[in-house]
């Protein structure tokens, strides 16, 4: 089993490793799902969407559709490369992957496709690879939406910082660029820091608090991911800091149950929600349409983000509950 975990691009190129496997039944489909990190709650939601879609489509079409979760425990592009090789070796009929580093994943994706395993990307694309489709947001546009809202909140003037996550992630780089280009349209807005960090709630809060301490005149944060807004041991420190800095405005991407607290309290006036459950749901549906139903699929399947404020908090909370999320306060649902 240790050998299987180490399968990567080099192994994909080695024909002896891929001795003929027993042909799966045409009524079976195993989809390997490789998200960026099992520690990131957004991908747990995506997994639930994939599992639910697989179960529903199995019943609908009289097939057995299985989701094989091969996501690394923490973000690691090399581990994703290994997981692609492992998916092929274990007989996956398709791969659904969010790329931590498109440049490093592209050879692995191409090798899998060359071995007859179709690949679809979600959330973070590898546009130059042989993947057949991508499902996700227009990240440049999403960054522009974040900055446009932030500019309105700070009166179109002041110093802002960008919370940017993994510097190698193509989707995050595109969002950062969207923030920067939009900020450049406002003469009196100055982007003073682009802050990369490990994508865990604790690390993200530490990064935010470090900048807040160093820059007491900071007017706003454009967070291209909502990492610090998830519950962690650092949550009380972040909440206290935001309550003290009433002039500091925050706009962030993602709106899961933990993060809604910040909107309800007015600490983060706007969240741009990605329907992350649909990463898995639409991903599995698209793969099934292509492989089992023979449908022609578009190369880009666009995901439209949802703007969440106090005014729309109730409708978004009810949507999350419908998707199976627990722990949503009743007062949010009753709005």
N, C-alpha and C positions, 0 to 999 in steps of 0.2 A: 504493500500500500504506500510505503514511503516513496518507492520508485514512481508510482502513478502520480503522486503529488508533485514530482519534479519534472514531469513531462513538459517540454516547451517547444519553441520553434525548431531547435535542432532535432528534437525527437520527432517532430512532425515530418521532417525531411528524411528521416531514416525509415525506409520501407519495411525492414524486418519487424519493427515494433508494431506495425499495423498488419499483422497477419489477418487473413479474412475472418471477419466476425460472423456469427450466425445472422442471417438476414432477419431484421425485425419484421414483425407482422405489419402489413399495410394498415392494420387497424390500431397500431401502436405508434406513439410519437413521444420521444423524450426530448425536452427542450432544456438545455443547460442555460441557467441564468447567472451571469457574472456581473454583479454590481461593483461599485467602487470599494465599499466597506460595510461590513455587517455591523459596525459600531455606529453608523450613521442612520438615524431613525427614518430618514426619507426613503432609504432603500428597503427597510423592513416593510414599509407601506407598499412599495412597489412589488415586493415578493408576495404580499397578501393579494394584490391585484392579479398577479400571475397565477397563483394557486386557485383563486376563485374562478378565473377565466378558464383554466384547464379543467376544473371540475364541471363547470357549466357546459363547455364544449364537448367534453367526453359524453355527457348525458345526451346532448343534442344530436351528436353525430354517431353515437354508438361505437366510440373508439376509446382507447385508453391513452390519455394525454398526461404526461408526468413532467413536473418541473424539477430539475436537478439543480439545487442551490450550490454553486461553487464560488461564492463570494469570499474574498479574504477577510479575516477578522478586522484588520485595519488596512487603510489604503496603501496599496503596494502594486505598482505597475508590473513588476517582475512576477509577482504572485498571480496576477491576472493572465499574463502570458502563459504561465504554467497551467492555469486553469483551462485555458483554451485547448491546450494540448491534451489535458486530461479528459475534457469533454469529448474530443474526437476519439480518444482511446477507449472511452467507456460507452461508445456507441450512440452518442447523442445524434438526433436527427436534425437539430438546428441549435444555434447559439444566439442568445440575447445578451448583449454586453454594453455596459457603460464604461467608456474608456478613460482611465486615469491619465494616460499619456498616449495620445493618438499615434505619435511617431513610433513608440515602442510596441504598441499593439498591432499596428498595421501588418507587419510581416506574419504575425501569428494568425491574424484573421485571414490573410491571403492564403496561408498554408492550409488552414481548415477548409476554406472554400475549394481549394485545389484537391483536397481529399473528399470532396463531395458533400461537405456539411455547410449549408447556407448559414450566413451570419446576418443578424440585424442588430443595429446599435440603438441605444436609447439614452436620453439625458446628455451624454457627451459623445460626440461622433468621431469616427475616423473616416473623414470624407474621401480620402484618397485610397482607401482600401477597397477590397472586392465585396464589401457588405452590400446587401441588396436593398436595404431601406434603413432610414433613421427616423425615430420618433422623438420629438422634443421641442423645446421652445426655440424661437429665434433669439439667441442669447444676446446679440448686439442690441436688438430692440428691447429686450428685457432690462438690460443695463440702462438704456435710455429712459425707460419708464421709471426706474428707481431714482435716477438723478433728477428727472423732471419733477417728481413729487417732492424730493428733498429741497430742490430750489424754491418751490412754492412755500415750504414750511419755514425756511430760513430767510425769506424775503429777498432771495436771489443775491445774497452777499454773505461772505464769510469764508472761513477755512473749513474744508471738509477732508475726511479720510475715507479710504475705500478698504473694506474688509474683504480680502480676496481669496482666502483658502489656498489650495494647492496651486503653486505657480506653473505646473506642467499641464494642468487640466484645460483642454481646449475650450470647453464651454464656459469656464470661469474667466479665462483670458478674454473671451469675446464679450462677456458681460462687463468686465473691467473697462474694456475699450469703449463699450457703449456709454458707460458712466463718464469716462474721460472726454469723449467727443461732445457729449451733451453739456457737461460742465463748461467746456470751452465756449459755448454759446452765450454764457453769462459773464460779462466783463468783470464783475465784482466777486466771483467765486474762484477760490484758489484751492486746487487739490494738493494738499501738503504731504500726504503719505498714502502709499499703497501697501497694505499690510498682509503679507502671506503668513500662514500658520498651519499647524497640524489640524486636521478637520475633526476635532473632538470638541464638545461643549466647553470642557475645562480649559483647553489650550486657547480656544477662541476668546473666552472671557479674559484670560490673562493678557492676551494681546490687546484687547480693547482697553482694559484698565491701564495698561502700560502707556498707551498713547494718550488716554484721557489725563493721566497724571502729568505727562510731559507737556501737554498742550492744553492748558486751562482755558484758552480762548477758542478752542475748537467749536465750530458751530453745528457740525453734522457728520453723521456716518452714513455712507452708502454701502450697505452690506449685500454683496452679491450672493451670499448664502446666509441662512439664519442660524448658523452653528451656535453662537453664544446664547441664543434664546431658548435652547433646550434646557431642561432641568438638570442641574448638576450640583456638586458641592460648592461651586462658585456662584450659584444663582443669587444668594443673599447679597454678595458683594456687588454684583452687577446692578441689582435692583436698587440698592442703597445709593450707588454712584449716580444712576440715572435720575433718581428722585432729588438728589442734591443739585444736579446740573439741569435745571429746568429749561435753560436756553439751548441745551444740546438736543438736536432732533435726529431721529433715526428712521430710516426706511430700509427694509430688508426683504430678501427673497425667502419664500416658504412660509407656510402658515399651518403648522400642525398643532394638536391640542395644547402642548406645553407653551407654544409661542403666542397663543391667543390671549394669554394673561397680560402680556405687554400692551396689546391693543386695548383691551378692556380698561387697563389702568392709565391709558394715555401716555405710556412711556415710549411706545413705538407707534406713531399714528397710522402708519401704512405698512402693510405686508403685501407683497406680490406672491400669491399662492400659485405653485405649480400643482396641477392635479396629479400628484406623484403616484397615487394608486393606479392611474391609467398607464404609467410607464409599463407596468407588468401586464395589465389587462389588455391594452391595445397591442403591446408587443406580442403576446401569445395569440391574440385574435389574428393579427397580421400574418404571423408564421403559419397558423393553421389554414388561413385562406389561401396562402401560396402553396403549401406543401400537400395539404389534404384535399382542397377544393379546386386547385389549379387556377386560382384567380390571379390576374395581373395586378401587382401592387405598385403604387407610386413610390418613387425613391425617397421623397421627403414627406413625412406625415406630421403636419404642424400641430403643436400643442399650444393652446391659448391660455396664458396665465390669467388669474383672477385677482382683482384688486380687493383687498380686505381691509376695512376700516371699522370703527365702532358701529357705523350705520349698517354695514353688511355682515357684522359678526355673527348674527343669529343664523342667517341663511347658509353661511359657510360652515358653521358648527354643525348644522343639520346635515349638510352634505358629507362632512367627515364621519358623522355617526352612521349614515347610510352605507358608507364604505367599510364600516366595521370598526372604526376607531372607538376606543373606550376612554374613560376618564375625562370626558368633556363635562364641565359644570352645567347643572341644569339651568342656571340663570342665563347661560349663553344660548342654550337650545330654545329657551322660551322667549327670546327677544323677537 
